[in-house]
Amino acid sequence: MGIKYSLFNLLEVLYIAKTEELQINDQIKVAELMVIGPNGEKMGVKNLPDALTLANYAGLDLVLMSETSTPPVAKIMDYNKYRYERQKKLKETQKKQRENNKEVKEYRLSVRIDVHDFETRKKNAAEYLKKGHKIKAFIRFKGREMAHTELGKEVLINFANALEEFGQIEVEPKLEGRQMSLLIAPKK
């Protein structure tokens, strides 16, 4: 699944880069444009052949930055370097977005959970809380257990109290149908 996910991200980056392509050199169809030099200095309004000559003289590309402004604005720059920097920034923002969307790890407990099982789940949940993930602990009530939901709530509260040094309760235990759940967020 990891391979498909990374392949999908690569295709998405390529699609975004392709749709945001700028017109360069001979692709530009505007007669006159405002030219900005490689160091950011304004070179004035030039006709297209003069602007292309300036770009060739500098060994760089003429890139149409804003076609809608009057006059249209073109910049003399290394277009491949510009595209590379833009893709690098896009990947960085996607990486930060993934970091912000941490997983919610689920742990299923039961009303009659054994001490060893409880300790194992507590230890695993503590590791995830240390990594910054949220924990959702839930109990699914079966049959007559629905008559004693307070026992399930007690197990969930004990689970949260056992993880108190790594995280705090974000959402109190609540009953939804036959399932009671609790959300624990990592401490800042």
Stockholm file with secondary structure:
# STOCKHOLM 1.0

chainA/1-188         MGIKYSLFNLLEVLYIAKTEELQINDQIKVAELMVIGPNGEKMGVKNLPDALTLANYAGLDLVLMSETSTPPVAKIMDYNKYRYERQKKLKETQKKQRENNKEVKEYRLSVRIDVHDFETRKKNAAEYLKKGHKIKAFIRFKGREMAHTELGKEVLINFANALEEFGQIEVEPKLEGRQMSLLIAPKK
#=GR chainA/1-188 SS CHHHHHHHHHHHHHHHHHHTCCCBGGGCCCSEEEEECTTSCEEEEEEHHHHHHHHHHHTSEEEEEESSSSSCEEEEECHHHHHHHHHHHHHHHHHHHHHHSCCEEEEEECTTCCHHHHHHHHHHHHHHHHHTCEEEEEEECCGGGGGGHHHHHHHHHHHHHHTTTTEEEEEEEEEETTEEEEEEEECC
#=GC SS_cons         CHHHHHHHHHHHHHHHHHHTCCCBGGGCCCSEEEEECTTSCEEEEEEHHHHHHHHHHHTSEEEEEESSSSSCEEEEECHHHHHHHHHHHHHHHHHHHHHHSCCEEEEEECTTCCHHHHHHHHHHHHHHHHHTCEEEEEEECCGGGGGGHHHHHHHHHHHHHHTTTTEEEEEEEEEETTEEEEEEEECC
//
